[in-house]
């Protein structure tokens, strides 16, 4: 599936890189939101 190419991004390509970037940003935003929710209590 191309998951082995972490360093070179050879089998994934630019589309896969963009997808991973979006996923990482989503995870960061969700983490910040959860941290804010917990901090309010």
N, C-alpha and C positions, 0 to 999 in steps of 0.2 A: 504493500500500500504506500510505501515511501516514508514510513515513520522512522526508518533507520537513519535517514539523512538529516540528522539534527544539525551537524556542523556546516555541511555544504548546501543544504536546502535543495539538493539536486533533483530528487523525485517529486518535490512538492511544487516548486515554482513560486512566482510572485503572488499568485492568487492564494496559495496556502499561507504564505507569509502574511498577507493582508488579513486573512481569516484569523490567524493566530494572534496578530496584533489587536484585532477587535475583541477577541476573547479575553486577552490579558487586560485590556482597558476595562472591559465589563467587570472582570473579577475585582480589579482595583476599586472601581466605583461602588460595587456591591459591598466590598470590605469596608470602605469609608462610610457608607450609609449605615451598615450594621454597627460600626464603632460609634457613630453618632447616636444611634438608637439606644445602645447600651449605656452610653455616657449620660444620657438624659435621666436615666432612672436612678 
